[in-house]
Amino acid sequence: MAMLNRVHLNGLRAVETVARLGSLAAAAADLSVSVSAVSQQVKRTEKQLGQALFERTPGGLVPTEFGAAFTARLSAGFRELAQAVALADEANECTLVVSVAPAFASKWLLPRLSRHFARHPNVLLRIDASARVADLDRSDIDIAIRLGDGKWPGDRAELLLAQEVFPVCAPSIAARLKSIGDLAQTCAITDERAMFSWDGWFEAAGVEPVTFQKGARFTDPMLCLESAIAGHGVMLAWQLLTADALADGRLVAPFGVRAESGLGYWLVTSATKSESRKVRDFKAWIREEIEATMAQFRALDSAA
């Protein structure tokens, strides 16, 4: 290894290319440099090795006995290097990195991932669960699922689902809610970082806002959800956060009124990068899953 530190890789590459292609001119064309640059690299490498690698003949450079053995090993080594880089390329090609908020990932995406695995068994999913807005041009993230208005400069955004908000609570609390006015007798479970408020829902319901009893406050929507399931009060929630809890009866949406929030879930990719097959496949798959989830909501509406 110590000897490698005194021999430049560019010189070794020049030597191997000359030996493989048979001339300085051919090597220069292959390496996209000048003939003189290749010649200098070869001479410098011979000096560093202390061995002549080529004989200078009227017909060009001919490997010496040592040079022939040396460059044969070099060729094998560069092939191994190329295969190592190809492994990295293959890993990148087969890994899909998705940036998504933790609440979306744990409460909706995670329970459905097995169907993506089954459909695309050669694609390894890596979920980057973070509330931060990832820089898609300066990271390995292939696609992001974001909540907002769809305006992220420099990125390409496609609406996945317009977000609607509505009250949810445990069945035991829902049984006591005969009218919207009865909400005044319940505790509100509050997400302190929510991008919407109760006022918009009361307006959609066509009633004056009511004053809730004081309830638990959290900085995480997942904790709000668990608090609502535990029967601590009423939470203003949205489709994808509550879909599974509503479907299995842990939660109830007591009034059947959903209000537009002005926000939505968006599929976001870099506007400067072309979309790969794995990204297009993921988009198609997740749209199918969203449609299945919304079909559940339509069925709940019909049952109500």
N, C-alpha and C positions, 0 to 999 in steps of 0.2 A: 504493500500500500504506500510505503514511503516513496518508492520510485515513481508511482503515479502522480505524486504531488509535483514532480519536476518535469512532467511531460504534459503539454497542453492538449486538451481534448480536440480542439479544432485542428491541430496538427495531425493527430492520429486519424481524424476523419478524412483529412486531405490525402494522407498516405494510403488509406484503405480504398478511397475512391479512385486514385490513380492506378493502383494495382488491379482493381476490379474492372475498370473501363479501358485501361491500356494506354492512356495518353494524358498529358497535362491539359490539352484542349478539351477533351471529353470530360475530364474531372471538373474543370472550370465551369463548363456549361451546366453540369449536374449540380454543382454547389452554388451557382449564380454569383461567381466572383471572377476576377481576371485570371489569366494564365500565370502572370507574374506572381499574383498572390498565392496561388497553389504552389508554385515552385518555391517560394520563400518558406511556406509552411513545411514543405517536405525537407528542405535543407535544415530548418530550425529543429525539426523533430530528429533528424539524423544526428545533429550535434548534441541534443539532449540525451539521446540513447547511447551515443558513442559508437554507433555502428552505421555502416553504409547500407541503405535499404534498396537502392537502385544503382545500376550501372548506367552511365550516360553514354549512349551509342548514337551513331548517325540516324538510326531508326527510331530513337526516342529512349525513354526510360525502361529498363528491363530489371525486374527484381533480382537481387543477389540471392544466394542460397538462404542466407539468414532472412533477407527481406521477404522471400516467398513464404517461409514458415511463419514469420511474424505477421504478415498481412492476412494469412489464412486464419490465424487466431483472432485478428482484429475483425475480420468479416463475421466470424461466428459471434464475437462479442457484440457488434452492432446489431446483428439480428436479434440477439437476446434483449438488447435495449429496446429495439423497436417493438418486440412482443410485449415487453413490460408496459410500454406506453399504450399499446393497444388494449391491454387489460384495463388500464385506467379509463380509456375512452369507452370500452364496453360497459364498465361499471356505471359511468355517467349516463350512457345511453339507456341503461336498464333501470335506473333509479329516478323516480319522480319525487321531487321535493315540493311539498305543499305548505304554504304559510297560512295559518288560520288561528283565530282567537280561541283560547282554551275552552270557553263555554260552548262554542259551536262544535269544536272537536270532540269534547267528551259527551255532550248530551245528544248530538245528532249524527255527526260523521262517524265516530268510532263504532257504534253498533251496526253500521252498514258496510264497513270496509271489507268484510269477508266476501261480499258479492263482487267487489272490485278484484280481490285476490283471485276469485274463481274465474272471472272473465278474462283477466290479464295476468296469468300466473308468472310470466317472465318479467313483470314490472315490480320492482321493490319500491314501496311507498315509504317516504320519510316525512313525518309530520312535524313541522316547525310550529309548535303551539305557543304563540306569543301575542300580546296585545299591541306590540309595536308595529308600525307600518314599515315593512321591509323594503329595502332598496333593491328592486328587481334587476337593475342594470349592474349592480356591484355585489351580487351574491350568487349562490348556486340555486336559488329558489326558482322553480319553473313556473309556478302559478300560485296566486294568493286568492283567498276568499275573504273579502272585506265587507264590513258593514259601514254604509255611509251613503253619500249622494252620487257616487260614481265619478266624482271629479278628482282625479289624481294626475297632475301634470306629468307628462312623459310616459304614462302607462296606458294600456288599452283595457277598457272595462266593458264587460257585458253583464247586463242585469240577470241575476239568477232567480231572485224572488223579492218582490216588493214586501216590505215588512209591515205587518198589521199588528196592533196591540189590543189586548183584551184582558179582563180580570180572570184569574184562576184561583182556585182554592181547593182544599180537601173536601171530599163529599160530605163530611159531617158539618162543615161550615155552610156549604152550598144548600143543605137542607133547611137552613134557617133564613135564607135569602129569598123572600117572596117577591121583593121588588128592589129596584136600584136604591131606593131610599134606605133600605135595611143595611146598606153598606156602612151607614153611620154608626151601627152597633158593632162593627168589626174593626180589627186592627189592620192597618196597611203595612205590608212588608215592602221596604223601600230599598231600591238599588241606587246608591248615592252617585253612581257614575252613569246612570241611564241618560240616553240622548233624547228622551221623550218624557211627557208628564201625563197625569190623569186628566188634565183639562181637555185635551184633544179627544179622549175617549168619552167623557161626559157630553161633549158637544156632538159627537157622532151618535150618541144614544138619545140626544134631544132632551136632555134634562139638565137642571142646575147641578153644579158640583156639590157633593156632600163632604162633610168633615169627618174624617176617620178617627177612630181611637188611635192613640200612639202605639206603634208596633216596632218590631225589630228593624234595624237599618244595617245594610251590608255594603261593602265595596266590590262585591263579586256577584254576578247574576246567578251563578251556580248555587251559592249559599242561599240566595233568595228563594230559588226553586226548592231546595231541600227544606227550607223553613215552611214554605207553603204546603208541601207534601206532609210535613209533620203536623199541620193543623194550627199553625201560629197566626194565621190571618190570610188576607187577600193580597195577591201580587198582580201587578200589571205586567203581563208577559207577552211573548210573541210566538209565532208558529213553530219555528225549528227548535226553540228551547224547550217547549212543552209537549211536542208532538207525541212522544212515546208515553209520557206520564198521563196524557189525556186518553190515549188509545187503550191503555191497560187499566184505566179507572182510578189511578192514584190521585189524579186531579180532575176537576170539573170546571168548565167554562160556563158559569151559571146564567148568563144573560143572552148569549148568542149574538152579541154585538161586537164587531171588530172595527177598529178605526185605523185609517191610513196614518202612518207615522212620517211619511215623506222621506224615509230611508229605505234601503234595500240591501240585500246581499248581492255582491258582485263578484264575478270571476275576473281576475285582474292579471294581465301578463305585460311584459315589457313591450313597448311600442317599437323598440329598436331590434328586437330579436324575432326571428321566424319561429313559428310554433311547430314543435315536434309532433310526431305521431302520438307519443304517449300523453302529451297535453291535450290533443284533440280527443283522444279516447277517454281521458278523464272527464273532460267537459261533457261529452255525450252521456257517460255513465251517471254523473252527478245530476244532470237534468232529468234523467229517468227517475232517479231516487227522489228528487224534489216533487215530481209529478205524482209519484206514489204516496208521498206524505200528504200532499194537498188533497188527494183522493180520500184519504182518511178524514181530513177535516170536512170535506163535503158530505161524507157519510155521517159524521157526528151532527152536522147541521140538519141533515134530513131526519135523523133520529129524534132531534130536539123538536 
